[in-house]
């Protein structure tokens, strides 16, 4: 029977599901497993359950039997698609099940940044409430403002619905292609990136990380934003020129930023973003609820079992859809 390697902690029910169809192995050393430890474990694996590990030529050379890699994530920028294609290794991801949870977090980050929640929570806990009068506690409104969403995928749509129907916001969006259905259901307006940056009170980045979106937000883009605007990133850190963001904040070209993702993760302790009170920082928790991470792990397990047992695989990433499901 196929042999799979589970390379990150998953609920017992997920491992039990895989064990019905495959021979399972998994790391029992300290978490997280390092790349060099992982490379030693996969030499006879047919399938791999993972998140984030770079699946490139080096990795695949250590796994000659590998037929499928299953990400417990919707993002799959860790897949070197050309390396996987030439070895006929299928890659899957976990779309849909996390959309609402990530959208909730995106709105939480918008509200936290606009109303300065972490900074003011600390002020109360430090016993400084009342020390400066009311005005120093003021934030900015979210309701009725303009939300510009860069990347109108499934998660972008969930965010747009929250902004429109929850906070009566005006929704602008920029995307690789127009989505008339979203314009219809949410009343969102498609526009150019430049116009979105100039008009939005909140600029929210929700694109996948690809060669085309690398450093999509840079010096020029931040300079187009209103000085009263707030930047939110819930996509990937690499879609932002982080140096340009730091300078835009230091030069007051934008008001504030809410960041769930960073160019390097975990973020380096000397990163200037960590010293700015108008920057809210989170440790990449977009999908991090018990239920959603369970659903993602179970979906990734089902993707993996389908791939290594030759059944129909639902969530093959688009760029790898044409691959034959199994090596002879
Ligand atoms: C991941 C994410 O689950 O799904 C994605 O692409 O970024 C998150 O939901 C998280 O990075 C795993 O640790």
Boltz pocket constraint, residues with backbone or C-beta under 6 A from the ligand:
constraints:
  - pocket:
      binder: B
      contacts: [[A, 51], [A, 72], [A, 73], [A, 74], [A, 75], [A, 76], [A, 94], [A, 98], [A, 235], [A, 284], [A, 286], [A, 287], [A, 288]]
      max_distance: 6.0
